[in-house]
Amino acid sequence: MQDAERRELQGDHPAGARRKDADHRELWEVHPAGSVKWCPTVLEVIEVRAKKRTGSHSLVTALRTTLEGHYPDKSLALGGTFIIQKGKAKIHIMPREFSVCPLNTNDDVNNWLKHFEVSAPLICQSVLVSRDPGLDLRVEHTHCFSHHGEGGHYYIDTTPDSVEYLGYFVPAEFVYRIDRPKETHKVGRD
């Protein structure tokens, strides 16, 4: 493994956001007031409630591009969980076997992946960064799961008139890049 690259992100971060727990335990409590207790520090969270998609972007892309538009010279990152409470979403999963031929284009990748429409409720874990701070990052990535056996990599809801979202996000102080590739590409990053 290569050394991790670390970049401090630009932006306002909650005071004392670094974990001080000597046992390195990650204990979370969500408080009704919109804060999260991360042993032993309390962090402010961003609550997102959305109904009825009116644009062409997914919830995650809308959050990312809004941050990028308001702070064009900064790299701001969020991580969090959101629930698709109503509606359906487009997702993909990878086939059980890796492709026997190279996947050199986005079309190659999309033809290899298995795409599905899945139903709410879906629990989604997401990370996004408003712009890559020079670490060759994928600027957003979201996976979801459910208690009814559906899940995968989230793209967008497919029921814009009836979709409902509820999410909680925390701003990042640092981004770590581990095992940066020597050669890079943009294939499969959408």
C-alpha positions as CSV (number, residue, x, y, z in Angstrom):
1,M,0.0,0.0,0.0
2,Q,1.3,3.5,-0.9
3,D,1.3,6.2,1.7
4,A,-2.0,7.9,2.1
5,E,-2.3,11.4,0.7
6,R,-4.0,13.8,3.0
7,R,-5.5,17.2,2.0
8,E,-7.1,19.5,4.4
9,L,-10.3,20.8,2.9
10,Q,-11.1,24.4,2.7
11,G,-14.2,25.7,4.4
12,D,-15.8,26.1,7.8
13,H,-15.8,23.0,10.0
14,P,-17.3,22.5,13.4
15,A,-15.0,23.3,16.2
16,G,-13.5,20.2,17.8
17,A,-14.6,17.9,15.0
18,R,-11.7,15.6,15.4
19,R,-12.4,12.4,17.4
20,K,-10.5,12.2,20.7
21,D,-11.7,8.8,21.8
22,A,-8.7,6.9,23.0
23,D,-10.2,3.5,22.1
24,H,-10.9,4.7,18.5
25,R,-14.6,3.7,18.9
26,E,-17.1,5.2,16.5
27,L,-20.2,5.8,18.6
28,W,-23.0,7.9,17.0
29,E,-26.1,9.3,18.5
30,V,-28.5,11.4,16.4
31,H,-30.2,14.1,18.4
32,P,-33.6,15.6,17.4
33,A,-32.0,19.1,17.3
34,G,-30.0,18.1,14.2
35,S,-26.6,17.3,15.8
36,V,-24.7,14.1,16.1
37,K,-22.6,13.1,19.1
38,W,-19.4,11.5,18.0
39,C,-17.6,10.4,21.1
40,P,-16.9,12.8,22.8
41,T,-17.6,15.7,20.5
42,V,-21.0,17.0,19.3
43,L,-21.0,17.9,15.6
44,E,-23.5,19.9,13.7
45,V,-25.1,18.1,10.8
46,I,-26.9,19.2,7.6
47,E,-30.4,17.9,7.4
48,V,-31.8,17.5,3.9
49,R,-35.5,17.1,3.2
50,A,-36.6,17.0,-0.4
51,K,-39.8,16.1,-2.2
52,K,-40.5,16.1,-6.0
53,R,-37.4,16.4,-8.1
54,T,-37.8,19.3,-10.6
55,G,-34.4,19.2,-12.3
56,S,-32.3,16.6,-14.1
57,H,-29.8,16.0,-11.3
58,S,-29.9,13.3,-8.6
59,L,-30.1,14.5,-5.0
60,V,-26.3,13.9,-4.5
61,T,-25.4,15.7,-7.7
62,A,-27.7,18.6,-6.8
63,L,-26.0,18.9,-3.4
64,R,-22.5,18.7,-4.9
65,T,-23.1,21.2,-7.7
66,T,-24.8,23.6,-5.3
67,L,-21.7,23.6,-3.1
68,E,-19.5,24.0,-6.2
69,G,-21.5,26.9,-7.4
70,H,-21.5,28.8,-4.1
71,Y,-17.8,28.0,-3.3
72,P,-16.1,27.7,-6.7
73,D,-12.6,28.1,-5.2
74,K,-12.9,25.6,-2.4
75,S,-13.1,21.8,-2.1
76,L,-15.9,21.0,0.3
77,A,-16.8,17.4,1.1
78,L,-19.8,15.9,2.8
79,G,-20.5,12.3,3.9
80,G,-23.8,11.0,5.2
81,T,-26.9,8.9,5.0
82,F,-30.1,9.6,3.3
83,I,-33.3,7.6,2.9
84,I,-35.4,7.5,-0.2
85,Q,-38.7,7.4,1.7
86,K,-41.1,7.2,-1.3
87,G,-40.5,6.5,-5.0
88,K,-38.2,4.4,-7.0
89,A,-34.5,4.7,-8.0
90,K,-32.2,3.6,-10.8
91,I,-29.2,1.5,-9.4
92,H,-26.6,-0.9,-10.7
93,I,-24.8,-3.9,-9.4
94,M,-21.7,-5.6,-10.7
95,P,-22.0,-9.0,-12.3
96,R,-20.6,-11.9,-10.2
97,E,-17.6,-12.3,-12.6
98,F,-15.3,-9.6,-13.7
99,S,-15.4,-8.8,-17.4
100,V,-13.2,-11.1,-19.6
101,C,-12.5,-8.2,-22.0
102,P,-11.2,-4.7,-21.2
103,L,-13.8,-2.0,-20.3
104,N,-12.3,1.0,-22.1
105,T,-15.3,3.3,-22.4
106,N,-18.3,4.3,-20.4
107,D,-20.5,2.4,-22.8
108,D,-18.4,-0.7,-22.1
109,V,-18.8,-0.3,-18.4
110,N,-22.5,0.4,-18.6
111,N,-23.2,-2.6,-20.8
112,W,-21.3,-4.8,-18.4
113,L,-23.1,-3.6,-15.3
114,K,-26.6,-4.8,-14.4
115,H,-29.1,-2.0,-14.1
116,F,-32.4,-2.1,-12.1
117,E,-35.2,0.0,-10.9
118,V,-35.7,-0.5,-7.1
119,S,-38.4,0.6,-4.7
120,A,-38.3,2.7,-1.5
121,P,-37.6,2.7,1.3
122,L,-33.8,2.7,0.4
123,I,-31.1,3.6,2.9
124,C,-28.2,5.3,1.1
125,Q,-24.6,6.0,2.2
126,S,-23.0,8.8,0.2
127,V,-19.9,10.8,-0.1
128,L,-19.3,13.9,-2.3
129,V,-16.7,16.6,-2.8
130,S,-17.6,19.9,-4.6
131,R,-14.4,19.7,-6.6
132,D,-11.4,17.4,-6.7
133,P,-8.6,18.9,-4.5
134,G,-6.0,17.4,-6.8
135,L,-6.2,13.8,-5.5
136,D,-7.8,12.2,-8.6
137,L,-11.1,11.5,-6.8
138,R,-14.5,10.4,-7.9
139,V,-16.5,13.5,-6.9
140,E,-19.5,11.6,-5.7
141,H,-20.4,8.0,-4.8
142,T,-23.5,6.5,-3.3
143,H,-24.6,2.9,-2.4
144,C,-28.0,2.0,-1.0
145,F,-29.6,-1.0,0.6
146,S,-33.0,-2.0,1.9
147,H,-34.7,-4.4,4.2
148,H,-36.7,-5.8,1.3
149,G,-33.6,-7.2,-0.6
150,E,-32.9,-4.4,-3.1
151,G,-29.9,-2.2,-3.3
152,G,-26.7,-1.2,-5.3
153,H,-25.0,1.9,-6.6
154,Y,-27.5,4.8,-6.7
155,Y,-27.8,6.9,-9.8
156,I,-31.0,8.9,-9.5
157,D,-34.7,8.5,-8.6
158,T,-37.0,7.4,-11.4
159,T,-40.2,8.9,-9.9
160,P,-39.5,12.6,-9.8
161,D,-43.1,13.6,-9.1
162,S,-43.5,11.4,-6.0
163,V,-39.9,10.9,-4.6
164,E,-39.2,11.9,-1.0
165,Y,-35.8,12.1,0.6
166,L,-34.6,12.6,4.2
167,G,-30.8,12.8,4.8
168,Y,-28.1,13.9,7.3
169,F,-24.6,14.9,6.2
170,V,-21.5,15.9,8.0
171,P,-18.8,18.2,6.5
172,A,-15.3,16.6,6.2
173,E,-12.2,18.2,7.6
174,F,-9.7,16.1,5.6
175,V,-9.8,13.7,2.6
176,Y,-7.3,10.8,2.5
177,R,-6.4,9.2,-0.8
178,I,-4.9,5.7,-0.4
179,D,-3.2,3.8,-3.2
180,R,-3.5,6.5,-5.8
181,P,-3.2,4.9,-9.3
182,K,0.0,5.7,-11.3
183,E,-2.1,6.1,-14.4
184,T,-5.7,7.5,-14.3
185,H,-8.8,7.7,-16.5
186,K,-12.3,9.0,-16.4
187,V,-14.0,5.8,-17.5
188,G,-16.8,4.6,-15.2
189,R,-16.9,7.7,-13.0
190,D,-20.5,8.7,-13.6
